[in-house]
Structures are given as structure tokens and as C-alpha cells.
């Protein structure tokens, strides 16, 4: 019966706790961990990862660091943290890569592009990205792009190696239009939170001639059609112009408000840097690390708390969201799970942070609790364990005291054969009417005196 009641009570408590926590926390699986801010310091840092939407991730790339990232946990405001990009894509990504294989890409151009693309694609996470690689020029343009197969990054490397040898002219406008339509169509069967992106690599401008495929876009009308296709698809576009031939203004017009353009010389290192920047822009997860004051341990040890983060005013990027939840360890804090990355926090930053934070009364409360326990032990516990002896120590009445003092010797002589000894008072304390006999001398014959007293 008692076990059943205990199980019922436990279930009710768990239900009440679950209902009290925010709904965001219940669905959030990302944990908040405590790490050492520095290898040689015991100052704790709280670390969590924040999944962002693609537009939020791009906006957060405008500034490095976490000076604008605000966080709060257990009624504590956390500042002075660091935000860095992680090799994680929060929402599934569908990426189409279009490579210009016009005649001008022969030789070093196609080889440089192939090498940089292999590195770029191999660094994408496998579980959250689908990639397709297709070539375009001015002949057989539409069938090639529409035949692109989206697969995992490792398998897409084979598509990079299978790029044909360059020949023909450059149908750039049509490639951007058809590519945007393919990405949009690929997202129809993708998860609801999936997003698409288009990466176009070219070394020239739109160049369509009579001998090329009929119906390819050209002129100002063709460029407007490509821009409208990008806008209607909702996909993000990166246009990378290699060498000095591409027109930067035209590439920027094609990118519009949904993309970016790059101009890079035919240099392996520079092209690698460009692709690294695009790769980081694809990563939509940010790792936030905040130093926490030492006195916050007592508050964090009380239970499970959500970590809420926001950036700026919450309107541009990013609105307040639950980054994860903090669960205290089974043992006493701090229970560090590692050390923060280098550059996350410096000794000067930790010191400044500690000085700026207001102190709470946790130490005062602990001291007051132990002081109260000491007072209880000092004043109340003795009275509960030992009765009050003030009445017993007051002594017998005056008449009895006088009689006992008047004949001490008789009392002592009769002691061995007297009646039952004095009974202790029911209230406890010292026995009444008991007097101490004077010390005996060696010449006293107490045994004989006792026998005569008996007769």
C-alpha cells in the first residue's frame, strides 16, 4: 500500500515538473554543458549549440564573436561569450553545383575548379546535405542540368571527377534559371524545414550564339528572367567568377537579394578561401560559450533550467530561442566536461566578467542556515534531553535540613542496617535529604559500633 502511494506521488511530481517547464525545453535535446574556461582555471563556462535558420546564419556572419548574443539561465544574465560556427547544418540542405565548361575553361581553369570543389564537397556533413554537380556551357544545357542526381557528399565527388572536357560558349542566364527550378523541384519531396542553395562557377559572361541550343536566355530580358527564377525559388545563390573575364556587376544582379557573388583570380589558395567562406555560410549552427560566475553554482545546482539566447534586438537576427537545457550532475558542482576552445575566454575577460557581475546572497543564506542550526543545538537541545534541575537543587525544607545536620553521626552509624535508602524524587535531579558523613579515622571501629546500634 505504501509503495503504491509512493509511486503515485512520484508520478504526480514528475507530471507537475514536466508541465512547469516550457514547451520548448521539452522538445529540445541539445544539452548545456559546463566546461573550464581555461585549462588552468576553475572558473566555469556554460556551452551550448544554437540551430539557426539559413537567413539567421547569414545575418550572424556579419559580426564575429558573441558580443551581441545575449543569454539567460536560471534568472542569470550571461555576457562576454564567444560564438563560432560549427561543422553542422541545422536544417537539411539541398545544394546544386553548376560548373562552367565553356571553351575558355580548358587547361588550368577546369583542373583548378575540380580540385577546389573536391575539397569543398568533402568537408560537408554527410547526414544533412544532398549535393548534385552538373556542367553547363551552351549545348545540351537543359538536359544536363535537369539530369543532376542529388546524393550524399561522398558520392557527389564522383560527379566532380566526371565533369566533361570544356567546349562551346557560356549560357549563364539559362544555367541560373534552370538550376533554380531544379533546386525548387528537389525541395518538394524534402522535409518541411529543408532549404536549397545554388552554387555557380564560371569564368566568363553570358555568351549565346546562333549555333548554340535554341531558346537560351540572352540580353537584358534574359538576365531579368534568371533573376526572377532565383527570387521565386527561394534558394540562396552563390556566383563565383574565376579570372578577370566575369562581370562583377552582372553577377551581383543575378545574385539579387538572395545571393552573393565572388570574383577570384585563378589561384588555388584564393579559390580555396572563397569556397571555405561559402562552406561556413552553409553551416547554420553556432556554438556559444559563456563564462559563469563562481557563485552561480548554487543556483545551477537547484534543478533543470532552459538556456535562452537571442542576438541584437531580436528582430534582425535572431529572436529569443531555447538553445538547450541545463541538467545538474548527480554529484556536487562543478562537474566539468572539458575545456573551452582556445580563444573562447581569456583570463582578462574572466576577471572583468567576475567584477561586473552582481553578487547574490547565496553565501549569506548558507551562513545563516548553519548559524540557526548552531543556536538550536546550543539552547533548545539541552532542555529537550536533560530536565530542569533548578527545583531539585533548591534543597529540602528547612526543618528536615536542620535535623539532618543535627545528627550526622547517627545517620552514618545506622547507614549499614537502616531501612531502604532515600528514593529519588520523581521529577529527577539530586536526591533530597542526603548528607555526606565526615571522613572516618583509622582508629574508628565501625563494625562494632554498628552491631551495638542494632541491639
Secondary structure in CASP SS format (residue, H / E / C, confidence):
PFRMAT SS
TARGET T0000
AUTHOR 0000-0000-0000
METHOD secondary structure of the structure
MODEL  1
X C 1.00
X H 1.00
X H 1.00
X H 1.00
X H 1.00
X H 1.00
X H 1.00
X H 1.00
X H 1.00
X H 1.00
X H 1.00
X H 1.00
X H 1.00
X H 1.00
X H 1.00
X H 1.00
X H 1.00
X H 1.00
X H 1.00
X H 1.00
X C 1.00
X C 1.00
X H 1.00
X H 1.00
X H 1.00
X H 1.00
X H 1.00
X C 1.00
X C 1.00
X C 1.00
X E 1.00
X E 1.00
X E 1.00
X E 1.00
X E 1.00
X E 1.00
X C 1.00
X C 1.00
X C 1.00
X C 1.00
X C 1.00
X C 1.00
X C 1.00
X E 1.00
X E 1.00
X E 1.00
X E 1.00
X E 1.00
X E 1.00
X E 1.00
X E 1.00
X C 1.00
X C 1.00
X H 1.00
X H 1.00
X H 1.00
X H 1.00
X H 1.00
X H 1.00
X H 1.00
X C 1.00
X C 1.00
X C 1.00
X C 1.00
X C 1.00
X C 1.00
X C 1.00
X C 1.00
X E 1.00
X E 1.00
X E 1.00
X E 1.00
X E 1.00
X C 1.00
X C 1.00
X E 1.00
X E 1.00
X E 1.00
X C 1.00
X C 1.00
X C 1.00
X E 1.00
X E 1.00
X E 1.00
X E 1.00
X C 1.00
X C 1.00
X C 1.00
X C 1.00
X C 1.00
X C 1.00
X C 1.00
X E 1.00
X E 1.00
X E 1.00
X E 1.00
X E 1.00
X E 1.00
X E 1.00
X E 1.00
X C 1.00
X C 1.00
X H 1.00
X H 1.00
X H 1.00
X C 1.00
X C 1.00
X H 1.00
X H 1.00
X H 1.00
X H 1.00
X H 1.00
X H 1.00
X H 1.00
X H 1.00
X H 1.00
X H 1.00
X H 1.00
X H 1.00
X H 1.00
X H 1.00
X H 1.00
X C 1.00
X C 1.00
X C 1.00
X C 1.00
X C 1.00
X C 1.00
X E 1.00
X E 1.00
X E 1.00
X E 1.00
X E 1.00
X E 1.00
X E 1.00
X E 1.00
X C 1.00
X C 1.00
X C 1.00
X C 1.00
X H 1.00
X H 1.00
X H 1.00
X H 1.00
X H 1.00
X H 1.00
X C 1.00
X C 1.00
X C 1.00
X C 1.00
X E 1.00
X C 1.00
X H 1.00
X H 1.00
X H 1.00
X H 1.00
X H 1.00
X H 1.00
X H 1.00
X H 1.00
X H 1.00
X C 1.00
X C 1.00
X C 1.00
X C 1.00
X C 1.00
X C 1.00
X C 1.00
X C 1.00
X E 1.00
X C 1.00
X H 1.00
X H 1.00
X H 1.00
X H 1.00
X H 1.00
X H 1.00
X H 1.00
X H 1.00
X H 1.00
X H 1.00
X H 1.00
X H 1.00
X H 1.00
X H 1.00
X H 1.00
X C 1.00
X C 1.00
X C 1.00
X C 1.00
X C 1.00
X C 1.00
X C 1.00
X C 1.00
X E 1.00
X E 1.00
X E 1.00
X E 1.00
X E 1.00
X E 1.00
X E 1.00
X E 1.00
X C 1.00
X C 1.00
X C 1.00
X C 1.00
X E 1.00
X C 1.00
X C 1.00
X C 1.00
X C 1.00
X C 1.00
X C 1.00
X C 1.00
X C 1.00
X C 1.00
X C 1.00
X C 1.00
X H 1.00
X H 1.00
X H 1.00
X H 1.00
X H 1.00
X H 1.00
X H 1.00
X H 1.00
X H 1.00
X H 1.00
X H 1.00
X H 1.00
X H 1.00
X H 1.00
X H 1.00
X C 1.00
X C 1.00
X E 1.00
X E 1.00
X E 1.00
X E 1.00
X E 1.00
X E 1.00
X E 1.00
X C 1.00
X C 1.00
X C 1.00
X C 1.00
X C 1.00
X H 1.00
X H 1.00
X H 1.00
X H 1.00
X H 1.00
X H 1.00
X H 1.00
X H 1.00
X H 1.00
X H 1.00
X H 1.00
X E 1.00
X E 1.00
X E 1.00
X E 1.00
X E 1.00
X E 1.00
X C 1.00
X C 1.00
X C 1.00
X H 1.00
X H 1.00
X H 1.00
X H 1.00
X H 1.00
X H 1.00
X H 1.00
X H 1.00
X H 1.00
X H 1.00
X H 1.00
X H 1.00
X H 1.00
X H 1.00
X H 1.00
X C 1.00
X C 1.00
X E 1.00
X E 1.00
X E 1.00
X E 1.00
X E 1.00
X E 1.00
X E 1.00
X C 1.00
X C 1.00
X C 1.00
X C 1.00
X H 1.00
X H 1.00
X H 1.00
X H 1.00
X H 1.00
X C 1.00
X C 1.00
X C 1.00
X C 1.00
X E 1.00
X E 1.00
X E 1.00
X E 1.00
X E 1.00
X E 1.00
X E 1.00
X C 1.00
X C 1.00
X C 1.00
X C 1.00
X C 1.00
X C 1.00
X C 1.00
X C 1.00
X C 1.00
X E 1.00
X E 1.00
X E 1.00
X E 1.00
X E 1.00
X E 1.00
X C 1.00
X C 1.00
X C 1.00
X C 1.00
X C 1.00
X C 1.00
X C 1.00
X C 1.00
X C 1.00
X C 1.00
X C 1.00
X C 1.00
X E 1.00
X C 1.00
X C 1.00
X C 1.00
X C 1.00
X C 1.00
X C 1.00
X C 1.00
X H 1.00
X H 1.00
X H 1.00
X H 1.00
X H 1.00
X H 1.00
X H 1.00
X H 1.00
X H 1.00
X H 1.00
X C 1.00
X C 1.00
X C 1.00
X C 1.00
X C 1.00
X H 1.00
X H 1.00
X H 1.00
X H 1.00
X H 1.00
X H 1.00
X H 1.00
X H 1.00
X H 1.00
X H 1.00
X H 1.00
X H 1.00
X H 1.00
X H 1.00
X H 1.00
X H 1.00
X H 1.00
X H 1.00
X H 1.00
X H 1.00
X H 1.00
X H 1.00
X H 1.00
X H 1.00
X C 1.00
X C 1.00
X C 1.00
X C 1.00
X C 1.00
X C 1.00
X H 1.00
X H 1.00
X H 1.00
X C 1.00
X C 1.00
X C 1.00
X H 1.00
X H 1.00
X H 1.00
X H 1.00
X H 1.00
X H 1.00
X H 1.00
X H 1.00
X H 1.00
X C 1.00
X H 1.00
X H 1.00
X H 1.00
X H 1.00
X H 1.00
X H 1.00
X C 1.00
X H 1.00
X H 1.00
X H 1.00
X C 1.00
X C 1.00
X C 1.00
X C 1.00
X C 1.00
X C 1.00
X C 1.00
X C 1.00
X C 1.00
X C 1.00
X C 1.00
X C 1.00
X C 1.00
X C 1.00
X C 1.00
X C 1.00
X C 1.00
X C 1.00
X C 1.00
X C 1.00
X C 1.00
X C 1.00
X C 1.00
X C 1.00
X C 1.00
X C 1.00
X C 1.00
X C 1.00
X H 1.00
X H 1.00
X H 1.00
X H 1.00
X H 1.00
X H 1.00
X H 1.00
X H 1.00
X H 1.00
X C 1.00
END
